[in-house]
Amino acid sequence: MASFLPSILSSDQHRIFFTALLFLLSAFLFLASKRTKSKRLNLPPGPPGWPVVGNLFQVAGSGKPFFQYVREIVAIYGPILTLKMGTRTIIIITSPELTHEALIQKGQIFANRPSENPTRKIFSANKFTVNSAVYGPAWRSLRKNMVQNMLSTSRVKEFRGVRDSAVDRLIDRLRSDADSNHGVVPVLKHVRFAVFCILVQMCFGADMDGDDIEKIDQMMKKVLITLDPRIDDFLPVLAPFFSKQRKHTMQVRDEQLKTLIPFIEARRSALKNKTAVSFSYLDTLFDLEIEGRKSAPTDDELVSLCSEFLNGGTDTTATALEWAIARLIENPEIQSRLYEEIKSTVGDRKVDEKDVEHMVYLNAVVKELLRKHPPTYFALTHAVTEPAKLGGYDIPTDANVEFFGSGIGDDPKVWSDPKVFNPDRFLSGKEDADITGVTGVKMIPFGAGRRICPGLGLGSLHINLMLARMVQEFQWRAPPSKKIMSDFREKFEFTVVMEPALQAVITARK
């Protein structure tokens, strides 16, 4: 996946890296002697690298998160550039025009996924998920099923009661936490749990108790941590040095299977005995016909597909809400204006999800939020189905193609005063953006083209509804220790979260 490198090397990996360096250099001399005289590719420009390791030294030695490193070298090498990361060729695109050309105009060619490292293949059941699957028959079957049978407008409406209940619990949890902590609440913790509760019930079709939900949530977090890249992902020749890590990976996968398969079996039994009282994503998967194969998904594959559904919509939505509250605290006038729109729309009754469709200012705030704070720095990694050209450069089939969504949303050539959080830009008629990228790329918080996030509609609904309810119920302020909300440091932790995590003071509205 794209957001692959907040840092390349841990301290333990440094030791392994330098231990193996002499071996790698020897291997390079051997490989160099075997190189063919085939025509050299005209790759985009990029910083010169070392033999074998490429630019790993520059990235690891910069002392900066990967996204910051990219922001700096874009100014040097332009809107399309190349990094050599060990055996991987990574092509990074920061231009809105080139992004539109690749993902929309040449969408079919750029719709593939690159080869995955062994760890990711284990957790994706050998690339048997919507996001990881190779562009082809299996991917079409999986995506069509998710979009038509689970994420369609009519199907999403069936879970309206689930969302209402989860948001009510969120408000109660915030109020209770504030009462016991002098009004201070950890925003991300509470909104993340609320979103996860919704997705668990949508996935498994059961109203689970808090202990089961917490058990699944902790398991999902452990999987995400295990997916963090290792140096042998870029230099497979170092794999012998990572036997302990591979053993740990298998243990985590085994724990994941043991955690989720009982819930899968329970759902299978409920359907068989006709005791299931609601629909679920899992129901669509048991007998799913996959183009190009005769068998339905195995239990291992069901675990990967359910995990994808849960992980794909939890942290992205929760992160967006954390940034949203931070921006409202920073801009009290925006918070007041949003509250007034809510009051004028619904009066004294509770905000309903039908209401948020008609709240113009709310939608402008959320759109500006996604422009300024996309959930991840990069769209999910793409690859080409055949050798291609982009911007006059060669794009080989074995390259990881990365689209720097954060840079696009902050591009001064596209946006006026891009550093300023200003929802009014979407109300003036002077600036707007097709969030899908079809008519032109100006922001891609959900990706774009054929591999655009299938949960775009559901995620947007969750952000709008939860933000509206949170503002309707509470006034949000910075804690006394932080007089001004102006520190917007960010770090990558599955998604782009605030550093440190946002603590806010809430006061119940009268």
C-alpha positions as CSV (number, residue, x, y, z in Angstrom):
1,M,0.0,0.0,0.0
2,A,1.0,3.6,-0.5
3,S,1.3,5.0,2.9
4,F,4.1,2.6,3.3
5,L,6.8,4.4,4.9
6,P,6.5,6.8,7.8
7,S,10.0,5.5,8.4
8,I,11.9,2.8,6.6
9,L,14.2,1.4,9.2
10,S,13.7,0.7,12.9
11,S,16.7,0.6,15.2
12,D,16.8,-3.2,15.1
13,Q,16.6,-3.1,11.3
14,H,19.6,-0.8,11.1
15,R,21.8,-3.4,12.7
16,I,20.6,-6.1,10.3
17,F,20.9,-3.6,7.4
18,F,24.6,-2.8,8.0
19,T,25.4,-6.4,8.8
20,A,24.2,-7.5,5.4
21,L,25.6,-4.5,3.5
22,L,28.9,-6.2,2.5
23,F,26.9,-9.2,1.3
24,L,24.6,-7.0,-0.8
25,L,27.5,-5.1,-2.4
26,S,29.0,-8.5,-3.4
27,A,25.7,-9.5,-4.8
28,F,25.5,-6.2,-6.8
29,L,28.8,-6.9,-8.5
30,F,27.5,-10.3,-9.5
31,L,24.2,-9.0,-10.8
32,A,25.9,-6.1,-12.6
33,S,28.0,-8.6,-14.5
34,K,24.8,-10.3,-15.6
35,R,22.9,-7.3,-16.8
36,T,21.5,-7.4,-20.3
37,K,22.2,-4.8,-22.9
38,S,18.5,-4.1,-23.4
39,K,17.3,-0.6,-23.9
40,R,17.3,1.5,-20.8
41,L,14.0,2.8,-19.6
42,N,13.3,6.6,-19.6
43,L,12.2,6.7,-16.0
44,P,11.1,10.0,-14.3
45,P,14.0,11.9,-12.6
46,G,14.9,11.3,-9.0
47,P,17.8,11.5,-6.5
48,P,20.8,9.3,-7.4
49,G,21.1,6.2,-5.2
50,W,23.6,3.7,-4.1
51,P,24.2,0.4,-5.8
52,V,21.7,-2.3,-4.8
53,V,20.0,-0.3,-2.0
54,G,19.0,2.6,-4.2
55,N,17.6,5.5,-2.2
56,L,17.1,3.6,1.0
57,F,20.0,5.4,2.6
58,Q,18.6,8.9,1.7
59,V,15.1,8.1,3.0
60,A,16.2,6.3,6.1
61,G,19.0,8.8,6.9
62,S,16.8,11.9,6.4
63,G,15.3,11.6,9.8
64,K,12.0,12.6,8.4
65,P,8.7,10.8,7.7
66,F,8.5,9.6,4.2
67,F,5.8,12.1,3.2
68,Q,8.0,15.0,4.3
69,Y,10.9,13.7,2.3
70,V,8.7,13.5,-0.7
71,R,7.4,17.0,-0.3
72,E,11.0,18.3,-0.3
73,I,12.3,16.4,-3.3
74,V,9.2,17.3,-5.4
75,A,10.6,20.9,-5.5
76,I,13.8,19.5,-7.0
77,Y,12.7,16.8,-9.4
78,G,9.2,17.9,-10.4
79,P,5.7,16.5,-10.4
80,I,6.7,13.0,-11.4
81,L,9.8,11.4,-9.9
82,T,11.4,8.1,-9.2
83,L,12.8,6.5,-6.1
84,K,14.8,3.3,-6.2
85,M,14.1,1.5,-2.9
86,G,16.1,-1.7,-3.0
87,T,14.5,-4.0,-5.6
88,R,11.5,-1.7,-5.9
89,T,11.0,1.1,-8.4
90,I,8.7,3.7,-6.9
91,I,7.2,6.3,-9.2
92,I,5.6,9.2,-7.3
93,I,3.0,11.5,-9.0
94,T,2.1,14.9,-7.4
95,S,0.5,16.6,-10.4
96,P,-3.3,16.9,-10.7
97,E,-3.0,16.7,-14.5
98,L,-0.9,13.6,-14.6
99,T,-3.0,12.0,-11.9
100,H,-6.1,12.6,-14.0
101,E,-4.4,11.3,-17.1
102,A,-3.3,8.1,-15.4
103,L,-6.4,7.3,-13.3
104,I,-9.1,8.6,-15.5
105,Q,-7.9,8.9,-19.1
106,K,-5.7,5.8,-18.9
107,G,-7.7,4.2,-16.1
108,Q,-7.7,0.7,-17.3
109,I,-3.9,0.6,-17.8
110,F,-3.2,2.1,-14.3
111,A,-5.8,-0.1,-12.5
112,N,-3.5,-2.9,-11.4
113,R,-1.8,-3.5,-8.1
114,P,1.9,-4.2,-7.7
115,S,3.2,-7.5,-6.3
116,E,2.8,-7.6,-2.6
117,N,5.4,-8.5,0.0
118,P,5.0,-11.9,1.7
119,T,3.4,-10.4,4.8
120,R,0.7,-8.6,3.0
121,K,-0.1,-11.6,0.9
122,I,-0.6,-13.7,4.1
123,F,-3.2,-11.2,5.4
124,S,-4.9,-10.7,2.1
125,A,-5.2,-14.5,1.5
126,N,-2.9,-14.2,-1.5
127,K,-4.4,-10.9,-2.8
128,F,-8.0,-12.0,-2.4
129,T,-9.5,-8.7,-1.3
130,V,-11.1,-5.8,-3.2
131,N,-8.1,-3.5,-2.6
132,S,-5.3,-6.0,-3.1
133,A,-6.6,-8.1,-6.0
134,V,-4.9,-8.0,-9.4
135,Y,-7.0,-6.1,-12.0
136,G,-9.0,-8.9,-13.5
137,P,-11.9,-11.3,-13.1
138,A,-11.5,-12.0,-9.3
139,W,-11.3,-8.3,-8.6
140,R,-14.3,-7.5,-10.7
141,S,-16.4,-10.2,-8.8
142,L,-15.3,-9.0,-5.4
143,R,-15.8,-5.3,-6.1
144,K,-19.1,-5.8,-7.8
145,N,-20.4,-7.8,-4.8
146,M,-19.2,-5.2,-2.3
147,V,-20.6,-2.2,-4.2
148,Q,-23.9,-3.7,-5.4
149,N,-24.8,-6.0,-2.5
150,M,-23.5,-4.0,0.5
151,L,-22.6,-0.4,-0.3
152,S,-25.5,0.6,-2.6
153,T,-27.7,3.4,-1.5
154,S,-30.7,1.1,-0.7
155,R,-28.5,-1.3,1.3
156,V,-26.8,1.4,3.3
157,K,-30.2,2.8,4.3
158,E,-31.1,-0.6,5.8
159,F,-28.4,0.1,8.5
160,R,-29.8,3.5,9.5
161,G,-30.9,2.3,12.9
162,V,-27.4,0.8,13.5
163,R,-25.9,4.2,12.8
164,D,-28.4,6.1,15.0
165,S,-27.7,3.7,17.9
166,A,-24.0,4.0,17.5
167,V,-24.0,7.8,17.4
168,D,-26.3,8.0,20.4
169,R,-23.8,5.8,22.3
170,L,-20.9,8.0,21.1
171,I,-22.7,11.1,22.5
172,D,-23.3,9.3,25.8
173,R,-19.7,8.1,26.1
174,L,-18.4,11.6,25.4
175,R,-20.7,13.1,28.0
176,S,-19.8,10.4,30.6
177,D,-16.1,10.8,29.9
178,A,-16.3,14.6,30.2
179,D,-18.2,14.4,33.5
180,S,-15.4,12.3,35.0
181,N,-12.5,14.3,33.5
182,H,-13.3,18.0,34.0
183,G,-14.8,18.2,30.5
184,V,-11.8,16.8,28.7
185,V,-12.3,14.0,26.2
186,P,-9.9,12.1,23.8
187,V,-11.6,12.6,20.4
188,L,-10.1,9.9,18.3
189,K,-10.6,7.1,20.8
190,H,-14.4,7.7,21.1
191,V,-15.2,8.3,17.4
192,R,-13.1,5.4,16.3
193,F,-15.0,3.0,18.6
194,A,-18.3,4.3,17.3
195,V,-17.4,3.8,13.7
196,F,-16.0,0.3,14.4
197,C,-19.3,-0.7,16.2
198,I,-21.3,0.3,13.0
199,L,-19.0,-1.7,10.7
200,V,-18.9,-4.8,12.9
201,Q,-22.7,-5.0,12.8
202,M,-22.8,-4.4,9.1
203,C,-20.1,-7.0,8.6
204,F,-21.4,-9.8,10.8
205,G,-25.1,-8.9,11.2
206,A,-25.1,-9.3,14.9
207,D,-25.4,-6.7,17.7
208,M,-22.3,-7.8,19.7
209,D,-21.5,-6.8,23.2
210,G,-18.7,-4.5,24.1
211,D,-16.3,-7.2,25.0
212,D,-16.6,-9.0,21.6
213,I,-16.2,-5.7,19.7
214,E,-13.2,-4.8,21.8
215,K,-11.7,-8.2,21.1
216,I,-12.1,-7.8,17.3
217,D,-10.8,-4.3,17.4
218,Q,-7.6,-5.2,19.3
219,M,-7.1,-8.0,16.8
220,M,-7.4,-5.6,13.9
221,K,-5.0,-3.2,15.4
222,K,-2.4,-6.0,15.8
223,V,-2.8,-6.9,12.2
224,L,-2.2,-3.4,11.0
225,I,0.9,-3.1,13.1
226,T,2.2,-6.4,11.7
227,L,1.7,-5.0,8.2
228,D,4.2,-2.2,8.8
229,P,7.0,-2.6,6.1
230,R,10.3,-4.2,6.9
231,I,13.7,-3.7,5.2
232,D,13.4,-7.2,3.6
233,D,10.3,-6.0,1.8
234,F,12.7,-3.8,-0.2
235,L,15.7,-6.1,-0.2
236,P,14.4,-9.7,-0.3
237,V,17.9,-11.0,-0.1
238,L,17.8,-10.1,3.6
239,A,14.9,-12.4,4.2
240,P,17.1,-15.0,6.1
241,F,17.7,-12.3,8.8
242,F,14.0,-11.9,9.5
243,S,12.9,-15.4,10.4
244,K,11.6,-14.3,13.8
245,Q,9.5,-11.6,12.3
246,R,8.1,-14.1,9.8
247,K,7.2,-16.5,12.6
248,H,5.5,-13.6,14.4
249,T,3.5,-12.8,11.3
250,M,2.2,-16.3,11.1
251,Q,1.2,-16.2,14.8
252,V,-0.7,-13.0,14.3
253,R,-2.5,-14.4,11.2
254,D,-3.4,-17.5,13.2
255,E,-4.7,-15.4,16.0
256,Q,-6.7,-13.4,13.5
257,L,-8.3,-16.6,12.1
258,K,-9.1,-17.9,15.6
259,T,-10.7,-14.6,16.5
260,L,-12.9,-14.1,13.4
261,I,-13.8,-17.6,12.3
262,P,-16.1,-18.3,15.3
263,F,-18.2,-15.2,14.3
264,I,-18.2,-16.4,10.7
265,E,-19.4,-19.9,11.8
266,A,-22.1,-18.3,14.0
267,R,-23.4,-16.3,11.1
268,R,-23.3,-19.4,8.8
269,S,-25.3,-21.3,11.4
270,A,-27.8,-18.4,11.8
271,L,-28.5,-18.3,8.1
272,K,-28.8,-22.1,7.9
273,N,-31.3,-22.2,10.8
274,K,-33.0,-19.0,9.6
275,T,-32.5,-17.2,12.8
276,A,-30.7,-14.3,11.3
277,V,-32.7,-11.1,11.9
278,S,-30.8,-8.7,9.7
279,F,-28.6,-8.6,6.6
280,S,-24.8,-8.5,6.7
281,Y,-21.8,-8.2,4.3
282,L,-20.8,-11.7,5.3
283,D,-24.1,-13.0,3.9
284,T,-23.0,-11.9,0.4
285,L,-19.7,-13.8,0.6
286,F,-20.6,-17.4,1.7
287,D,-21.7,-18.5,-1.8
288,L,-20.1,-15.7,-3.8
289,E,-19.4,-16.8,-7.4
290,I,-15.9,-15.6,-8.4
291,E,-15.3,-15.2,-12.1
292,G,-12.6,-17.6,-13.2
293,R,-12.9,-20.1,-10.4
294,K,-15.4,-22.8,-9.3
295,S,-15.3,-22.6,-5.5
296,A,-16.7,-20.1,-3.1
297,P,-14.4,-18.2,-0.7
298,T,-12.7,-20.3,1.9
299,D,-12.7,-19.4,5.6
300,D,-9.3,-17.9,5.3
301,E,-10.5,-15.7,2.4
302,L,-13.6,-14.8,4.4
303,V,-11.5,-13.6,7.2
304,S,-9.4,-11.4,4.9
305,L,-12.5,-9.9,3.2
306,C,-14.2,-9.2,6.6
307,S,-11.0,-7.6,7.9
308,E,-10.8,-5.4,4.8
309,F,-14.3,-4.2,5.4
310,L,-13.6,-3.4,9.0
311,N,-10.2,-1.8,8.6
312,G,-11.1,0.1,5.4
313,G,-13.7,2.3,7.0
314,T,-12.7,2.7,10.6
315,D,-9.5,4.6,10.9
316,T,-10.1,6.7,7.8
317,T,-13.4,8.0,9.2
318,A,-12.2,8.4,12.8
319,T,-9.1,10.3,11.6
320,A,-11.2,12.7,9.6
321,L,-13.4,13.5,12.6
322,E,-10.4,14.1,14.8
323,W,-9.0,16.7,12.3
324,A,-12.5,18.2,11.9
325,I,-12.9,18.9,15.6
326,A,-9.4,20.3,15.7
327,R,-10.3,22.7,12.9
328,L,-13.5,23.8,14.6
329,I,-11.7,24.5,17.8
330,E,-9.1,26.5,15.8
331,N,-11.9,28.4,14.0
332,P,-14.7,29.2,16.5
333,E,-16.6,31.2,13.9
334,I,-16.8,28.1,11.6
335,Q,-18.1,26.1,14.6
336,S,-20.7,28.7,15.4
337,R,-21.8,29.0,11.8
338,L,-22.1,25.2,11.5
339,Y,-24.1,25.0,14.7
340,E,-26.5,27.7,13.5
341,E,-27.1,25.8,10.3
342,I,-27.9,22.7,12.3
343,K,-30.3,24.6,14.5
344,S,-32.0,26.2,11.6
345,T,-32.4,22.9,9.8
346,V,-33.6,20.6,12.6
347,G,-34.7,22.9,15.4
348,D,-34.6,21.1,18.8
349,R,-34.8,17.6,17.4
350,K,-31.9,15.2,16.9
351,V,-30.0,15.5,13.6
352,D,-31.0,12.7,11.2
353,E,-28.9,11.5,8.4
354,K,-31.5,12.7,5.9
355,D,-30.9,16.2,7.3
356,V,-27.2,16.3,6.5
357,E,-27.8,15.9,2.8
358,H,-29.4,19.4,2.9
359,M,-26.8,21.2,5.1
360,V,-24.8,23.2,2.6
361,Y,-22.3,24.6,5.0
362,L,-21.7,21.2,6.7
363,N,-20.9,19.6,3.3
364,A,-18.5,22.5,2.6
365,V,-16.8,22.0,5.9
366,V,-16.4,18.2,5.2
367,K,-15.1,18.8,1.7
368,E,-12.5,21.3,2.9
369,L,-11.6,18.8,5.6
370,L,-10.9,16.1,3.1
371,R,-9.0,18.5,0.9
372,K,-6.8,19.6,3.8
373,H,-6.6,16.3,5.7
374,P,-7.0,13.3,3.4
375,P,-7.0,10.1,5.5
376,T,-3.7,9.0,4.0
377,Y,-0.9,10.8,2.3
378,F,-1.0,8.6,-0.8
379,A,-3.8,6.8,-2.6
380,L,-3.4,3.0,-2.5
381,T,-0.5,1.9,-4.6
382,H,-1.2,1.4,-8.3
383,A,0.6,-0.5,-11.1
384,V,0.2,-0.7,-14.8
385,T,-1.2,-3.7,-16.7
386,E,1.2,-3.1,-19.5
387,P,4.2,-0.8,-20.1
388,A,2.9,2.7,-20.4
389,K,3.9,6.4,-20.8
390,L,3.1,9.2,-18.5
391,G,4.4,12.7,-18.8
392,G,6.8,11.5,-21.5
393,Y,8.3,8.9,-19.1
394,D,8.2,5.1,-19.1
395,I,6.1,3.4,-16.5
396,P,7.2,-0.3,-16.3
397,T,4.8,-3.0,-15.1
398,D,7.0,-3.8,-12.0
399,A,6.9,-0.2,-10.7
400,N,4.9,0.9,-7.7
401,V,2.9,4.0,-8.9
402,E,2.1,6.3,-6.0
403,F,-0.3,9.3,-6.2
404,F,0.5,11.9,-3.6
405,G,-3.0,13.1,-2.6
406,S,-1.8,15.3,0.2
407,G,0.4,17.3,-2.2
408,I,-2.5,17.6,-4.7
409,G,-4.9,19.0,-2.1
410,D,-2.3,21.6,-1.1
411,D,-1.2,22.6,-4.6
412,P,-1.2,26.4,-4.9
413,K,-1.6,26.1,-8.7
414,V,-5.0,24.5,-8.1
415,W,-6.2,26.2,-4.9
416,S,-6.1,29.8,-3.7
417,D,-4.5,30.0,-0.2
418,P,-4.3,26.2,0.1
419,K,-2.7,26.4,3.6
420,V,-5.8,28.1,4.9
421,F,-8.8,26.0,6.2
422,N,-11.7,27.8,4.4
423,P,-15.0,26.0,3.7
424,D,-16.3,29.1,2.0
425,R,-14.1,28.3,-1.0
426,F,-16.7,25.7,-1.9
427,L,-19.6,28.2,-1.5
428,S,-18.3,31.1,-3.5
429,G,-18.6,29.4,-6.9
430,K,-15.0,30.2,-7.7
431,E,-13.5,26.9,-6.4
432,D,-14.9,23.4,-6.4
433,A,-13.8,19.9,-6.9
434,D,-15.2,16.6,-8.1
435,I,-14.2,14.4,-5.2
436,T,-14.2,11.4,-7.5
437,G,-11.8,13.0,-9.9
438,V,-13.8,12.2,-13.0
439,T,-14.2,15.7,-14.3
440,G,-10.8,16.8,-13.1
441,V,-8.4,16.0,-10.2
442,K,-8.1,18.6,-7.5
443,M,-8.3,16.3,-4.5
444,I,-8.4,12.5,-4.2
445,P,-9.1,11.6,-0.5
446,F,-10.7,8.4,-1.7
447,G,-8.5,7.8,-4.7
448,A,-9.9,8.0,-8.2
449,G,-10.7,5.9,-11.3
450,R,-11.4,2.2,-11.4
451,R,-9.8,1.6,-8.0
452,I,-11.5,4.4,-6.2
453,C,-12.5,3.5,-2.7
454,P,-15.9,1.6,-2.9
455,G,-16.8,3.0,0.5
456,L,-16.7,6.6,-0.5
457,G,-20.4,7.1,0.0
458,L,-20.6,5.3,3.3
459,G,-17.5,7.1,4.7
460,S,-18.8,10.5,3.7
461,L,-22.2,9.7,5.4
462,H,-20.5,8.7,8.6
463,I,-18.3,11.8,8.7
464,N,-21.2,14.2,8.0
465,L,-23.6,12.5,10.4
466,M,-21.2,12.2,13.3
467,L,-19.8,15.7,13.0
468,A,-23.3,17.2,12.9
469,R,-24.4,15.3,16.0
470,M,-21.1,16.2,17.9
471,V,-21.5,19.9,17.1
472,Q,-25.3,19.8,17.9
473,E,-24.7,18.3,21.3
474,F,-21.5,20.0,22.4
475,Q,-19.4,23.1,22.1
476,W,-15.8,22.2,21.5
477,R,-12.8,24.1,22.9
478,A,-9.1,23.6,23.5
479,P,-8.1,22.4,27.0
480,P,-6.7,25.0,29.4
481,S,-3.1,23.7,28.8
482,K,-3.5,24.6,25.1
483,K,-4.8,28.1,24.8
484,I,-4.7,28.2,21.0
485,M,-5.4,25.3,18.6
486,S,-2.6,26.0,16.1
487,D,-0.3,23.0,16.4
488,F,-1.3,20.7,13.6
489,R,1.6,18.2,13.6
490,E,0.8,15.0,11.9
491,K,2.1,11.4,12.0
492,F,1.3,8.3,10.1
493,E,-0.4,5.6,12.3
494,F,-2.4,3.5,9.8
495,T,-3.9,6.9,8.8
496,V,-2.7,10.5,9.2
497,V,-3.5,11.3,12.8
498,M,-2.7,14.3,15.0
499,E,0.5,14.3,17.1
500,P,-0.3,14.4,19.9
501,A,-3.8,12.9,19.8
502,L,-6.4,15.6,20.2
503,Q,-7.8,16.3,23.7
504,A,-10.8,18.6,23.7
505,V,-13.0,20.3,26.3
506,I,-16.7,19.8,25.6
507,T,-19.7,21.7,27.1
508,A,-23.2,20.5,26.6
509,R,-25.4,22.8,24.5
510,K,-28.4,24.2,26.2
